[in-house]
Amino acid sequence: MEIVILVVVIALVVLGAISGLVVSGRKKKAAPAEKSAAAQATKAPSAEPHVGEEAEGAPEAPRRTIEEVDLPAAEAPAPPAPTPEIETPEPTAGRLVRLRSRLSRSQNTLGKGLLTLLSREHLDDATWEEIEDTLLTADVGVTPTQELVERLRERVRVLGTRTPEELRTLLREELLTLVGPDLDRTVHTETHGAVERPGVVLVVGVNGTGKTTTTGKLARVLVADGKSVVLGAADTFRAAAADQLQTWGRRVGARTVRGPEAGDPASVAFDAVKEGTDEGADVVLIDTAGRLHTKTGLMDELGKVKRVVEKQGPVDEVLLVLDATTGQNGLVQARVFAEVVDITGIVLTKLDGTAKGGIVVAVQRELGVPVKLVGLGEGADDLAPFEPEAFVDALIGGA
């Protein structure tokens, strides 16, 4: 009996322990669920109304159909770029005469000095030496100066009396003879032979002489004479040279053929002549690089440009651009260029500045070719065909 009671007691104790364990496990499982419910209860929005940033999102706007939506208007096409206005250059006839006053302001020192010396009562050897020095200072050159002084001495001796008007006439005649009134100063742009092709003009010169500007101004001269012009930008070594030439051409309706920067100048020159021929242009002007006359390799390349162009036909004119203010130093440049290409004419720029008028005589004697064009200012139409009579009149006209 005691044993039965003991077993019952043990059984009750075991059941009690098992019941405790079960209840404890259920409490642990219920705890996370209660925490999650509490968190959701915290996040859940309150049913009370809010104001400002705590307010609920704005009520959804009423939806519209696609027919009710206003679509943006189509953008109008951009207006076409304005066509550059084509300028009408001044006529070339008499340009130098019109610019005589500008020329005489800077050049009549020579004429005034000579007339003053020749007007002395006694022309002794010392006076003639002064006359010779005046001519040399004006960059006339040694040989032309000696010739002029010799002729003046002879004519003054024969003339006897020397009134101011007689002296002016005498000096004008002798200076005109020295300048060379009978030289052919035409810029040759007319082709010869049965082949239809444009006249080809090659413009050469060292850096700083105004070569590209002169090429652009020459285009204006030719357009003013009724010719159609194509420009060849063969100066591929100087930055913006092609842009500068193209700007000049655009102003008078002349197209510019150009190549890549630092490209082959001969190739550009060849293409310019070819395209000028295809278009039926009257003249092709080729602006070459401003070669330093001391750079033998570059001078050889200039010769190459001329040879390549001549594969399509002869070059009709080779114009050497010289800065008149360089005086006798410009003659060194002229000699070297004449050895590389056959110079046919001279363009003297900046003749209205500090240049001395005698350089006209000196450069013609040095090269044996005439001065054909002179630059008398910065204006677009300040390039003028050289007229010996107008030039000499400018030298002594204001004296």
Rosetta blueprint (number, residue, H / E / L):
1 M L
2 E H
3 I H
4 V H
5 I H
6 L H
7 V H
8 V H
9 V H
10 I H
11 A H
12 L H
13 V H
14 V H
15 L H
16 G H
17 A H
18 I H
19 S H
20 G H
21 L H
22 V H
23 V H
24 S H
25 G H
26 R H
27 K H
28 K H
29 K H
30 A H
31 A H
32 P H
33 A H
34 E H
35 K H
36 S H
37 A H
38 A H
39 A H
40 Q H
41 A H
42 T H
43 K H
44 A L
45 P L
46 S L
47 A L
48 E L
49 P L
50 H L
51 V L
52 G H
53 E H
54 E H
55 A L
56 E L
57 G L
58 A L
59 P L
60 E L
61 A L
62 P L
63 R L
64 R L
65 T L
66 I H
67 E H
68 E H
69 V L
70 D L
71 L L
72 P L
73 A L
74 A L
75 E L
76 A L
77 P L
78 A L
79 P L
80 P L
81 A L
82 P L
83 T L
84 P L
85 E L
86 I L
87 E L
88 T L
89 P L
90 E L
91 P L
92 T L
93 A L
94 G L
95 R H
96 L H
97 V H
98 R H
99 L L
100 R H
101 S H
102 R H
103 L H
104 S H
105 R H
106 S H
107 Q H
108 N H
109 T H
110 L H
111 G H
112 K H
113 G H
114 L H
115 L H
116 T H
117 L H
118 L H
119 S L
120 R L
121 E L
122 H L
123 L L
124 D L
125 D H
126 A H
127 T H
128 W H
129 E H
130 E H
131 I H
132 E H
133 D H
134 T H
135 L H
136 L H
137 T H
138 A L
139 D L
140 V L
141 G L
142 V H
143 T H
144 P H
145 T H
146 Q H
147 E H
148 L H
149 V H
150 E H
151 R H
152 L H
153 R H
154 E H
155 R H
156 V H
157 R H
158 V H
159 L H
160 G L
161 T L
162 R L
163 T L
164 P H
165 E H
166 E H
167 L H
168 R H
169 T H
170 L H
171 L H
172 R H
173 E H
174 E H
175 L H
176 L H
177 T H
178 L H
179 V H
180 G L
181 P L
182 D L
183 L L
184 D L
185 R L
186 T L
187 V L
188 H L
189 T L
190 E L
191 T L
192 H L
193 G L
194 A L
195 V L
196 E L
197 R L
198 P L
199 G E
200 V E
201 V E
202 L E
203 V E
204 V E
205 G L
206 V L
207 N L
208 G L
209 T L
210 G L
211 K H
212 T H
213 T H
214 T H
215 T H
216 G H
217 K H
218 L H
219 A H
220 R H
221 V H
222 L H
223 V H
224 A H
225 D L
226 G L
227 K L
228 S L
229 V E
230 V E
231 L E
232 G E
233 A E
234 A E
235 D L
236 T L
237 F L
238 R L
239 A L
240 A L
241 A H
242 A H
243 D H
244 Q H
245 L H
246 Q H
247 T H
248 W H
249 G H
250 R H
251 R H
252 V H
253 G L
254 A L
255 R E
256 T E
257 V E
258 R L
259 G L
260 P L
261 E L
262 A L
263 G L
264 D L
265 P H
266 A H
267 S H
268 V H
269 A H
270 F H
271 D H
272 A H
273 V H
274 K H
275 E H
276 G H
277 T H
278 D H
279 E H
280 G L
281 A L
282 D L
283 V E
284 V E
285 L E
286 I E
287 D E
288 T E
289 A L
290 G L
291 R L
292 L L
293 H L
294 T L
295 K L
296 T H
297 G H
298 L H
299 M H
300 D H
301 E H
302 L H
303 G H
304 K H
305 V H
306 K H
307 R H
308 V H
309 V H
310 E L
311 K L
312 Q L
313 G L
314 P L
315 V L
316 D L
317 E E
318 V E
319 L E
320 L E
321 V E
322 L E
323 D E
324 A H
325 T H
326 T H
327 G L
328 Q L
329 N H
330 G H
331 L H
332 V H
333 Q H
334 A H
335 R H
336 V H
337 F H
338 A H
339 E H
340 V H
341 V L
342 D L
343 I L
344 T L
345 G E
346 I E
347 V E
348 L E
349 T E
350 K L
351 L L
352 D L
353 G L
354 T L
355 A L
356 K L
357 G L
358 G L
359 I H
360 V H
361 V H
362 A H
363 V H
364 Q H
365 R H
366 E H
367 L H
368 G L
369 V L
370 P L
371 V E
372 K E
373 L E
374 V E
375 G E
376 L L
377 G L
378 E L
379 G L
380 A L
381 D L
382 D L
383 L E
384 A E
385 P E
386 F L
387 E L
388 P H
389 E H
390 A H
391 F H
392 V H
393 D H
394 A H
395 L H
396 I H
397 G L
398 G L
399 A L
